[in-house]
C-alpha cells in the first residue's frame, strides 16, 4: 500500500477516490499472490506436524495452521478496509501535533473541504520512496552484485559444514527437561539422583503377558482424549488349565532364572513368578499334585482350575498380593490373564535401547514357538521403556515426515507463484540450507530431537519460504531483461517487506526468552535463529544467486496460469466473460495486454497489444471497446 503511492501516479483530473481505488488495486494484486503462497507453505508445514503420532505435536500443528489461515483471511478482508478508512479519515490529521490539533483540524476543513479537489501541485506525481527502499534497491543490490562470486563459495562451504554437523542430530536419550537447573521444580525432579540407591532405583520392569491381546481396542477412542486409553481385548484362545499349559508356564519361569541370570537384576527380590506360589499352595495346602488336573473334559477342567486360582487369590496372603498387583487377573469370575514380572538394569537400556528390546522380543518369540495350545500367544512389554523407544522414534519420524511433505509442497507453491522453475529451485536450495544450519545449531547447543525441535524442523520450511518467495515474485514481475535491473527492482519493491517481516517475527521470539518454562525459551531461540538464517539466505545467498545466475528475460518461465486461462476460454468462455485487458503503470508509459480469445480476431488483438504512452491510453481504450463490440455483433 505504501509503495503504491509512488508506483501509481496521481490522476491529472484530481479524482482522489479513483486514485485510491487504483492504489488499492495495485497493492492487492501485488500482495495477494505473494501472501497466498507464504500462507499456503506455512499452513502446510504446520499441518505436516499434525500427522505426528505424538498428540502435543499434532495439536500444536493444527492450532498453528488455523492461526495462519485466519491471519490470511483477516489480512485480505479487514486490513484493506482499515487502510482505506485510515487514509481517508485519519491521514489528513496524522502530522498534526496534539497542541495544535484543533487549529490544524480547522485549517483542514477550510482548505480541503471547501475545495476538495484542488491539489494541482501534486496531482501528477506519486509519493517519494522511503530511504530503506532506496538503500536496498541501490546500495545493497550493488554490493551483492559486486561481491557475488565471493559470497556464494563462502556460503557453500559454510552450508557444507552445517550439513555435516546436522547429521549428528539424534533422538532424545533422556527425559526432556522442562525447567532450568536452578528452578525449584527441576531441583525437585533431579535431586533424587544425588541420593541414588544404586541400580535399584534405575531398573526397567518387563512383563511376559498371557491372556491379553497385544493391541488395545481403541474403537471410539479419540486421539485427543488423554484419559481414555481404550479397552483391553482378552485372548479368546487363552486356556492355561491343561497339564501342558501349566507345565509350560512353570518352564518359562525356570528358564528365565536359569538361562537369563546375567541379563536380569537380582532374581531373588526382583523376579516375580506367581506360578511358584500357586504350585506351593496346591501341593502343601491342598495336598494335590502339580499340574492340577480335576476333569477329563476341557470345559470342566478350565472351570475348576479357574475356581482354584480364585480361591488362592482371595484366601491366601500370597494370592491376594499377586491379584492386587495384576499379575493374576479375573473378569466375570473367570481367570482371564496373567504375567511374569522381572527387572533389568537401566544401564543396559540406556546404552542399547533397540538391542535390548529386540533381545527380549526374540526371547518371547522363542518361548511362543515351543508353547502348547492355549498359551502360545504371549508377548513381552514394559511399563515405560518400550513406550519411550516409540516416542523417540516418533519425534524423528515427525521431523522427517514433516520435511518430506513441506518441501515438495513449498516447491509446488513456488512454481505456481513465480511460474519459473529456475527461481523455484534456487528458493528451495535456500530453504534446504536454512534447515541444515538450524539443525546444526541444535547440535552445537547439545539439543536432541524433542518436542520443540521436531516442531521447529518443519516450521523452518514455512518460515523460510516467506522471504524468498517475495523476492522471487518481484524478480519475475520485472519486465527488464538483464539480471541487475530485475534484482534491483526486486529489492526495491520487496526488500522492505522481507526485512520488516523478519524483524517483527524475530521480536516475537524475544519475549519467549523470559518465561521459566524451558519449552518456551527453546522455542524462542528457535524462532529467532530461524528468522536470522532465513533473512541471511534470502537477502544475501538468494540475491547473490539471482545476481550471478538468475534467469534473463523469459528463461525458465512456465506460463501455467495463462495456459489454464486459455484452455478454459476455449472450452467454456464467451466474449462477455473475456477480460478486456489491464494496464501496468511504469514511469510515463502504460502497457495494454489483450489476452487471446477464440472470438477475437488474432490480428486485431496483436495490433491492440502494444506499448503506448499514458496520454493516449483512454483513446485506445475506446477503440479497443469498439473493436470488441463489433466482434461481438458479428
Buried (B, 14 or more C-beta within 10 A) or exposed (E): BBBBBBBBBBBEEBBBEEBBEBBBEBBBEBBBBBBBBBBBBBBBBBBBBBBBBBEEBBBBBBEBBEEBBEBBEEBBEEEBEEBBEEBEEEEBEEEBEEEEEEEBEEEEEEEBEEEEEEBEEEBEEBBEBBEBBEBBBEEBBBBBBEBBEEBBEEBEEBBEEBBEBBEEBEBBEEEBBEBEEEBEEBEEBEEEEEEEEEBEEBBBBBBBBBBBBEEEEEEEEEEEEEEEEEEBEBBEEBBBBBEBBBBBBBBBBEBBBEEBEEBBBEBEEBBBBBBBBBBEBBEEEEEBEBBBBBEEEEEEBBBBBBBBBBBBBEEBEBBBBBBEEEBBBBEEEBBBBBBBBBBBBBEBBBEEBEEBBEBBEEBBEEBBEEBBEBBBBBBBBBEEBBEBBEBBBBBBBBBBBBBEBBBEBBBBBBBBBBBBBBBBBBBBBBBBBBBBBBBBBBBEEEBBBBBBBBBBBBBBBBBBBBBBBBBBBBBBBBEBEEBBEBBBBBBBBBBBBBBEBBEEBBEEBEEBEEEBBBBBBBBBBBBBBBBBBBBBBBBBBBBBBBBBEBBEEEEBBBEEEEEEBBEEBEEEBEBEEBEBBEBBBEEEEBBBEBBBBEBBEEEBBEEBBEEBEBEEBEEBBEEBEEBBEEBEEE
